[in-house]
Amino acid sequence: MPIMMNKVKNAMSNLVGGMMPHGHHHHHNHHSGGGQTCGPDSLPPRFPYGRPDFLDLSPELLQYSTEHASRPVLTLKRGTRLPWQTGYAEVINAGKSMLNEDQASCEKVFVKKPSGKHRNSTLLEDNGDGTGIPLHFWGVFDGHAGSGAAIMASKLLHRLIRDRLGEICHLLENPSNAPPICLAKNGSPYQVESKKGAAQEPEDPDAVSDSTVRFHMEKVVSLESLVMGVIETAFKQMDDLIEKEKASYAISGGCCALAAIHLMGKLYVANAGDSRAIIIRNNEVIPMTNEFTPESERQRLQYLGFLRPELLGNEFTHIEFPRRIQHSELGKKMLYRDHTMTGWAYKTIVEDDLKFPLIYGEGKKARVMATIGVTRGLGDHDLKVYNSNIYIKPFLSCVPEVKVYNLDENKHGPDDVLVMGTDGLWDVTTDREVADAVSAYLSCCDPSDPMRYTLAAQDLLMRSRGVLKERGWRLPNEKLGSGDDITVFVVPLAGQESET
Amino acid sequence: MPIMMNKVKNAMSNLVGGMMPHGHHHHHNHHSGGGQTCGPDSLPPRFPYGRPDFLDLSPELLQYSTEHASRPVLTLKRGTRLPWQTGYAEVINAGKSMLNEDQASCEKVFVKKPSGKHRNSTLLEDNGDGTGIPLHFWGVFDGHAGSGAAIMASKLLHRLIRDRLGEICHLLENPSNAPPICLAKNGSPYQVESKKGAAQEPEDPDAVSDSTVRFHMEKVVSLESLVMGVIETAFKQMDDLIEKEKASYAISGGCCALAAIHLMGKLYVANAGDSRAIIIRNNEVIPMTNEFTPESERQRLQYLGFLRPELLGNEFTHIEFPRRIQHSELGKKMLYRDHTMTGWAYKTIVEDDLKFPLIYGEGKKARVMATIGVTRGLGDHDLKVYNSNIYIKPFLSCVPEVKVYNLDENKHGPDDVLVMGTDGLWDVTTDREVADAVSAYLSCCDPSDPMRYTLAAQDLLMRSRGVLKERGWRLPNEKLGSGDDITVFVVPLAGQESET
């Protein structure tokens, strides 16, 4: 503990001075075996360390927020209004990293056609004159091995999404038309000329016999799947941008990214990592995300290792075993499973099986290449296996899974909410417990109190953090509370009605 | 039609003579663009064409069963008893292939330790003295491009599963013990010696600091996942066996494989293809399979094409487009999605995009490489893209998805059943409709009639086939009936109580 406290003080002296080149390097979930190479210390940070702007912390409060011993809960100030009266609360970890590596953002922006002036200056914060299609964005970013990637994503991801949507703005403005399959260079729909009376197009070598029908098939793509494609593409661009800007800035670590986007009556929830979002409607839980972990993505990772063994650097095997194999066990039979299997079978142990398994460990302790406990997210471009030249990144994916909830087609009361939280929340509290707690809390709250969703978020957070006792952070049932950073949004689904 | 009739007559003359070198080559779902190379005609069939043994058809009835014009429904004879009083019905297609390419099997076998005598003569049908652990097997095999693979799988898959289970028989006999992680060569559990007081094992270079705990982690594997592994492995061995025996026999085509295995109180349902199984309990539907089609497996196939472009033979692109691109569209923007995307986005068309998409078409017309409409199954080792040297097989997977239903932990009435059917059934009848029809039918049936499940199967089949009217096979609602081969098992879940 004394060492930790000194570290915190050193970090604070940097922090209060406004300069935080990169966080202390701890890996996700207490793991310290992996390696992380940062850019040269001379590079400036892309964004300085801080907490979300909407918290409006003074330097003193910023310092106070990092007290691992007391773990103060930060919430919105009374008087601060987020769009939709969104509630928010956060707390730092119990000491696993000096700074809170979670980040969050909540923004209302406007989608509009890129104008001549802005065409090449993307990512501008300015929304001009407030015209365009309104877009609400909530993002939760759980950093690891530093805060750089999480901070950068919290500042820029919503703008990337906004700008990509701007490019299809003319399609969004005519939602009753299905998006054209082909666009001319000027963006107008392009149709292949149909030759009069020549349905067979005999000069086309592909159009033989019954394949003609298929040749002329045209899939109808909905506007909704176009928005999904924009979000998926924006995550990839965010990841590419982090990589690119690492040449000029210190951007440490990587982050899980969970984003909710409200556009034209639909809520798109995009998740890459182990954060989670649920909708609570009439006290019923609607899961809006799946978690991406070494266990849930085992077969995808094993398949990549199987098809591209060079990525395993002769150190790892794509085959999973229930434990490490010892040299003396060569020739014996051991349980295993490969990328094709869900069950287990026995195989005779050969020399190659003595390598370390690509996926190893159980539950929260499962790791990819003994290094990282999540399999999707942004950043991590220079993350390598400890003491090796093996990069983790090819196995990590920046692709989110996007689910759509049709907000306008459902009725919502004031207690119906979207809860978004980092794994710190969900590790100790189940979906059901969260739903019950939120529903119970909100039903006792003054429905006209604009703070009610923030109070509900704070209540959720306290339930997962617990209180400090002699034997650590404990929940009321004496179970261990979460020692991780925790970040929670509680978004009222009837909240758009509160907008002016 | 006259041409078709002649073909049938020719086939019959072979068939009645007991010789059926290989079926007429039609592709799954009416597609005729793909190519299929069979072994030299001089090779004998691995098994002659026929219908399941339990139907006990005379040569006359066998010929009658192939009448595409009348499509007679075949059921169990009154007096024939399948294990558990299983019900069965089948019907041939409306003309898309000469013979019924569906096959089925229903067997009771016994799992026992391989004895010295049998150790090297696996796949023997004989179950010896009837001792061992009883195993019930139901299999439904939907062939395409010939009946060879489907017939072979219907004869051998259950024996492969039985024999693989025999190898872990000593573990099955002690179900209260978790399977040992490591086995010595003689099959007895092998434990690594733990060194006295040396938890750190300082001489082991891997056991540094906090990784020690992980090094010593041991995953507990259940007997259930060992049985799942056996089934997965047996599907792979079945596929390998087809490939191997093609050197000596004519084994035409490939097949979807759906198998239900009852062992020690649990029902394991393994599916590779687009057949389907549901449990109906209290008239509620419990889906036991997912279908594997170009649409449901799009991303897996695209990922393989992306990582191994040489498999696409310079003819196909792994990127999906909503329609074929014409040369005149180069430089324009078109909707697309790659292996990472669920939504759609626009991309500028380049030369490479003019290749044919790996996955193309919608619904039942979706195809892999314009050739095949299912993505999992057995056989198809020589299936190539029409007029090319591009093999389809690397994209087809023989791996089943296995789901487990704990039969002993649930109460079942006489109307609770497992329904297994080829896609001919499900293409025109929904899960809900099947459940309602079965429940309604069985509730009107004499509960002591041993034929009730066969009558229910026949009823289901009639609902999907319809009756022949002027405009083809029609359902009572005038919709088109299925023109495909249809095979249905109705397995009573309380059926084991009917066993002696």
Chai-1 contact restraints between the chains, C-beta under 6 A:
chainA,res_idxA,chainB,res_idxB,connection_type,confidence,min_distance_angstrom,max_distance_angstrom,comment,restraint_id
A,G33,B,S211,contact,1.0,0.0,6.0,A-B,restraint_1
A,I181,B,P322,contact,1.0,0.0,6.0,A-B,restraint_2
A,I181,B,L335,contact,1.0,0.0,6.0,A-B,restraint_3
A,C182,B,K332,contact,1.0,0.0,6.0,A-B,restraint_4
A,C182,B,M334,contact,1.0,0.0,6.0,A-B,restraint_5
A,L183,B,K333,contact,1.0,0.0,6.0,A-B,restraint_6
A,A184,B,K332,contact,1.0,0.0,6.0,A-B,restraint_7
A,Y190,B,K332,contact,1.0,0.0,6.0,A-B,restraint_8
A,V192,B,Q326,contact,1.0,0.0,6.0,A-B,restraint_9
A,S211,B,G33,contact,1.0,0.0,6.0,A-B,restraint_10
A,R214,B,G361,contact,1.0,0.0,6.0,A-B,restraint_11
A,F215,B,R324,contact,1.0,0.0,6.0,A-B,restraint_12
A,M217,B,R323,contact,1.0,0.0,6.0,A-B,restraint_13
A,E218,B,P322,contact,1.0,0.0,6.0,A-B,restraint_14
A,E218,B,R323,contact,1.0,0.0,6.0,A-B,restraint_15
A,K219,B,P322,contact,1.0,0.0,6.0,A-B,restraint_16
A,V221,B,P322,contact,1.0,0.0,6.0,A-B,restraint_17
A,V221,B,L335,contact,1.0,0.0,6.0,A-B,restraint_18
A,V221,B,W344,contact,1.0,0.0,6.0,A-B,restraint_19
A,S225,B,G343,contact,1.0,0.0,6.0,A-B,restraint_20
A,S225,B,W344,contact,1.0,0.0,6.0,A-B,restraint_21
A,L226,B,W344,contact,1.0,0.0,6.0,A-B,restraint_22
A,M228,B,T342,contact,1.0,0.0,6.0,A-B,restraint_23
A,M228,B,G343,contact,1.0,0.0,6.0,A-B,restraint_24
A,G229,B,M341,contact,1.0,0.0,6.0,A-B,restraint_25
A,G229,B,G343,contact,1.0,0.0,6.0,A-B,restraint_26
A,G229,B,W344,contact,1.0,0.0,6.0,A-B,restraint_27
A,G229,B,A345,contact,1.0,0.0,6.0,A-B,restraint_28
A,E232,B,M341,contact,1.0,0.0,6.0,A-B,restraint_29
A,E232,B,G343,contact,1.0,0.0,6.0,A-B,restraint_30
A,T233,B,A345,contact,1.0,0.0,6.0,A-B,restraint_31
A,L307,B,L307,contact,1.0,0.0,6.0,A-B,restraint_32
A,P322,B,I181,contact,1.0,0.0,6.0,A-B,restraint_33
A,P322,B,E218,contact,1.0,0.0,6.0,A-B,restraint_34
A,P322,B,K219,contact,1.0,0.0,6.0,A-B,restraint_35
A,P322,B,V221,contact,1.0,0.0,6.0,A-B,restraint_36
A,R323,B,M217,contact,1.0,0.0,6.0,A-B,restraint_37
A,R323,B,E218,contact,1.0,0.0,6.0,A-B,restraint_38
A,R324,B,F215,contact,1.0,0.0,6.0,A-B,restraint_39
A,Q326,B,V192,contact,1.0,0.0,6.0,A-B,restraint_40
A,K332,B,C182,contact,1.0,0.0,6.0,A-B,restraint_41
A,K332,B,A184,contact,1.0,0.0,6.0,A-B,restraint_42
A,K332,B,Y190,contact,1.0,0.0,6.0,A-B,restraint_43
A,K333,B,L183,contact,1.0,0.0,6.0,A-B,restraint_44
A,M334,B,C182,contact,1.0,0.0,6.0,A-B,restraint_45
A,L335,B,I181,contact,1.0,0.0,6.0,A-B,restraint_46
A,L335,B,V221,contact,1.0,0.0,6.0,A-B,restraint_47
A,T340,B,V399,contact,1.0,0.0,6.0,A-B,restraint_48
A,M341,B,G229,contact,1.0,0.0,6.0,A-B,restraint_49
A,M341,B,E232,contact,1.0,0.0,6.0,A-B,restraint_50
A,T342,B,M228,contact,1.0,0.0,6.0,A-B,restraint_51
A,G343,B,S225,contact,1.0,0.0,6.0,A-B,restraint_52
A,G343,B,M228,contact,1.0,0.0,6.0,A-B,restraint_53
A,G343,B,G229,contact,1.0,0.0,6.0,A-B,restraint_54
A,G343,B,E232,contact,1.0,0.0,6.0,A-B,restraint_55
A,W344,B,V221,contact,1.0,0.0,6.0,A-B,restraint_56
A,W344,B,S225,contact,1.0,0.0,6.0,A-B,restraint_57
A,W344,B,L226,contact,1.0,0.0,6.0,A-B,restraint_58
A,W344,B,G229,contact,1.0,0.0,6.0,A-B,restraint_59
A,A345,B,G229,contact,1.0,0.0,6.0,A-B,restraint_60
A,A345,B,T233,contact,1.0,0.0,6.0,A-B,restraint_61
A,G361,B,R214,contact,1.0,0.0,6.0,A-B,restraint_62
A,V399,B,T340,contact,1.0,0.0,6.0,A-B,restraint_63
